Amino acid sequence: MRRTNLSKLIVALLAVVMCMACADVPSGENYSFKDGMIVFDEPARVAGQESMLGFAAEPIPNVRVGFIGLGMRGPGAVNRFTHIEGVEIKGLCDLEQSNVSKCQAMLERASKPKAEEYVGEEAYKELCERDDVDLIYIATDWIHHVPIALYAMEHGKHVAIEVPAATSVEECWQLVDTSERTRRHCMMLENCVYDFFELTCLNMAQQGVFGEILHAEGAYIHNLEPYWDSYHSNWRLDFNQKHRGDVYATHGFGPVCQALNIHRGNRLTYLVCMDTKSVNGLELAKERMGVQEFANADHTTTLVKTELGQTIEIQHNVYTPRPYNRLYQLTGTKGFANKYPIQGFTFTEGMLKEGVLPEGARLNPHGFASDEIEAAALAAYKHPIHQEIEEKAKQVGGHGGMDFVMDYRLIYCLQNGLPLDQDVYDAAEWSCIGELSATSAKHNSMPVAVPDFTRGEWNKLQGLKFHTK
Ligand SMILES: NC(=O)c1ccc[n+]([C@@H]2O[C@H](COP(=O)([O-])OP(=O)(O)OC[C@H]3O[C@@H](n4cnc5c(N)ncnc54)[C@H](O)[C@@H]3O)[C@@H](O)[C@H]2O)c1
């Protein structure tokens, strides 16, 4: 009897000690604490579902498109598509008739056939259900991206989704699983990877000009003060008011992930995030929303580690007065590239292709290369995609032409039955940073594992390829 009481006491004491030990261990609805790291649940792949790595659909010579979301961003895409051969714009959809009408007028001015109009919160469903549409192009606010994309894929459509494709880890898995199950492309419309400096640097990196890349930086630093009034129903401030972390990481993160071959022989392993208090964001929310709290920091910094031992730093700040900046910086063992705030390179002996260095030019391993050397290198390493389409892209425009390069490549790959430049795993990896960074910041910058959306196949493809026929 006495022994039983003693054992009960020991069990009770052990339970108390275990509870005390657990008190600081973070766990959420969809994550737990393992080996010093916060780990999000990773759903197993359902039987019969296959990877989309290297996926190519049947060629679609004439791509029939439906556009959903025609606010500030969408109409530019409609206009760009009127300049691409072998495209038919079948449907235009928005919450506001006036936005649809403006795009319809744009088609008329371009002497294109009238598109069917869809207006209202659920009108996108009718457009997705049509059997004469191949691609749904989504430029709505962030919270509508995934529900619309899933519905479109379920109805047999390829999807292209504005950035960020998804707002949570759960939504990232939904995109991956639905794309894998329906065998439909799901591409995020990350345009900055096609910018002229970034794509040239990618070409240099792939040809080894920087040696081994060890560290990379990217950012979205853009004071959105002039735009807050223009978002439909205040969706963006409303989202930021509710969400901590780097909620708009992809412009800074995408281009550097490409240079580091993420899920093409390398992978993201874990991240830590630290953020400032919210001052300007909170002020905005008080003035515009009449609320006393604001989750998003004025400045958020995230550090991500890769399997191959590199680090990536990304920053987000849409609140304070300072010049626009996406950083885009590559630090390699043999060279350096930087876009913002000052564009330039550091090159070292023997790393540039023969004939690139102007005669008599000298390299400085602790300074920027001269303007003459930079111009020669930019010309010598111009990416084949830019060689092909730069002139037209600059005429049509969209952030100086990069938006047109993106749309052109999407349609070119669909028309020719090629794998797309960005796959669903890119969309998930670049978008998941929002919730992962928020979770790290919430737990005093604790490391958070980055889910492997390829489910172990990150080493199957070697290096990023832009496919051509
Ligand atoms: N890649 C870039 O450079 C870039 C630049 C700007 C915006 N964006 C992205 O584009 C998207 C749109 O941003 P924006 O600035 O145009 O915002 P916006 O508020 O001007 O436009 C959003 C539009 O979506 C429509 N919409 C909302 N719910 C809808 C629904 N259920 N069905 C149909 N339409 C719906 C609204 O009516 C509105 O016209 C966002 O994802 C944003 O991040 C990307």
The ligand as an SDF file (V2000), in Angstrom:
LIG
                    3D

 44 48  0  0  0  0  0  0  0  0999 V2000
    4.3710   41.1070  -59.3240 N   0  0  0  0  0  0  0  0  0  0  0  0
    4.2540   42.3990  -59.0950 C   0  0  0  0  0  0  0  0  0  0  0  0
    5.1390   43.1850  -59.3990 O   0  0  0  0  0  0  0  0  0  0  0  0
    2.9970   42.9070  -58.4620 C   0  0  0  0  0  0  0  0  0  0  0  0
    2.7300   44.2650  -58.4030 C   0  0  0  0  0  0  0  0  0  0  0  0
    1.5230   44.6790  -57.8330 C   0  0  0  0  0  0  0  0  0  0  0  0
    0.6370   43.7540  -57.3240 C   0  0  0  0  0  0  0  0  0  0  0  0
    0.9430   42.4330  -57.3770 N   0  0  0  0  0  0  0  0  0  0  0  0
    0.0040   41.4150  -56.8740 C   0  0  0  0  0  0  0  0  0  0  0  0
   -1.1860   41.4810  -57.6530 O   0  0  0  0  0  0  0  0  0  0  0  0
   -2.3190   41.1460  -56.8590 C   0  0  0  0  0  0  0  0  0  0  0  0
   -3.3650   42.2430  -56.9440 C   0  0  0  0  0  0  0  0  0  0  0  0
   -2.8540   43.4240  -56.3850 O   0  0  0  0  0  0  0  0  0  0  0  0
   -3.4660   44.8480  -56.7990 P   0  0  0  0  0  0  0  0  0  0  0  0
   -2.4480   45.8440  -56.3870 O   0  0  0  0  0  0  0  0  0  0  0  0
   -3.9340   44.8320  -58.1930 O   0  0  0  0  0  0  0  0  0  0  0  0
   -4.7270   44.9490  -55.8080 O   0  0  0  0  0  0  0  0  0  0  0  0
   -6.1210   45.6270  -56.1400 P   0  0  0  0  0  0  0  0  0  0  0  0
   -6.8390   45.7570  -54.8520 O   0  0  0  0  0  0  0  0  0  0  0  0
   -5.9210   46.8660  -56.9400 O   0  0  0  0  0  0  0  0  0  0  0  0
   -6.8470   44.5690  -57.0810 O   0  0  0  0  0  0  0  0  0  0  0  0
   -7.3540   43.3690  -56.6180 C   0  0  0  0  0  0  0  0  0  0  0  0
   -8.5710   43.0690  -57.4830 C   0  0  0  0  0  0  0  0  0  0  0  0
   -9.0340   41.7560  -57.1880 O   0  0  0  0  0  0  0  0  0  0  0  0
  -10.4370   41.7850  -57.3120 C   0  0  0  0  0  0  0  0  0  0  0  0
  -11.0240   40.6420  -56.5840 N   0  0  0  0  0  0  0  0  0  0  0  0
  -11.0160   40.3930  -55.2540 C   0  0  0  0  0  0  0  0  0  0  0  0
  -11.6930   39.2580  -54.9780 N   0  0  0  0  0  0  0  0  0  0  0  0
  -12.1290   38.7750  -56.1680 C   0  0  0  0  0  0  0  0  0  0  0  0
  -12.9100   37.6680  -56.5430 C   0  0  0  0  0  0  0  0  0  0  0  0
  -13.3980   36.8020  -55.6410 N   0  0  0  0  0  0  0  0  0  0  0  0
  -13.1800   37.4840  -57.8580 N   0  0  0  0  0  0  0  0  0  0  0  0
  -12.7310   38.3440  -58.7850 C   0  0  0  0  0  0  0  0  0  0  0  0
  -11.9930   39.4470  -58.4760 N   0  0  0  0  0  0  0  0  0  0  0  0
  -11.7010   39.6540  -57.1860 C   0  0  0  0  0  0  0  0  0  0  0  0
  -10.8590   43.1310  -56.7450 C   0  0  0  0  0  0  0  0  0  0  0  0
  -12.1200   43.5240  -57.2410 O   0  0  0  0  0  0  0  0  0  0  0  0
   -9.7220   44.0300  -57.2300 C   0  0  0  0  0  0  0  0  0  0  0  0
  -10.0750   44.7000  -58.4310 O   0  0  0  0  0  0  0  0  0  0  0  0
   -1.7550   40.8970  -55.4580 C   0  0  0  0  0  0  0  0  0  0  0  0
   -1.5120   39.5400  -55.3120 O   0  0  0  0  0  0  0  0  0  0  0  0
   -0.4420   41.6490  -55.4490 C   0  0  0  0  0  0  0  0  0  0  0  0
    0.4980   41.1410  -54.5280 O   0  0  0  0  0  0  0  0  0  0  0  0
    2.1070   42.0030  -57.9420 C   0  0  0  0  0  0  0  0  0  0  0  0
  1  2  1  0
  2  3  2  0
  2  4  1  0
  4  5  1  0
  4 44  2  0
  5  6  2  0
  6  7  1  0
  7  8  2  0
  8  9  1  0
  8 44  1  0
  9 10  1  0
  9 42  1  0
 10 11  1  0
 11 12  1  0
 11 40  1  0
 12 13  1  0
 13 14  1  0
 14 15  2  0
 14 16  1  0
 14 17  1  0
 17 18  1  0
 18 19  2  0
 18 20  1  0
 18 21  1  0
 21 22  1  0
 22 23  1  0
 23 24  1  0
 23 38  1  0
 24 25  1  0
 25 26  1  0
 25 36  1  0
 26 27  1  0
 26 35  1  0
 27 28  2  0
 28 29  1  0
 29 30  1  0
 29 35  2  0
 30 31  1  0
 30 32  2  0
 32 33  1  0
 33 34  2  0
 34 35  1  0
 36 37  1  0
 36 38  1  0
 38 39  1  0
 40 41  1  0
 40 42  1  0
 42 43  1  0
M  CHG  2   8   1  16  -1
M  END
$$$$
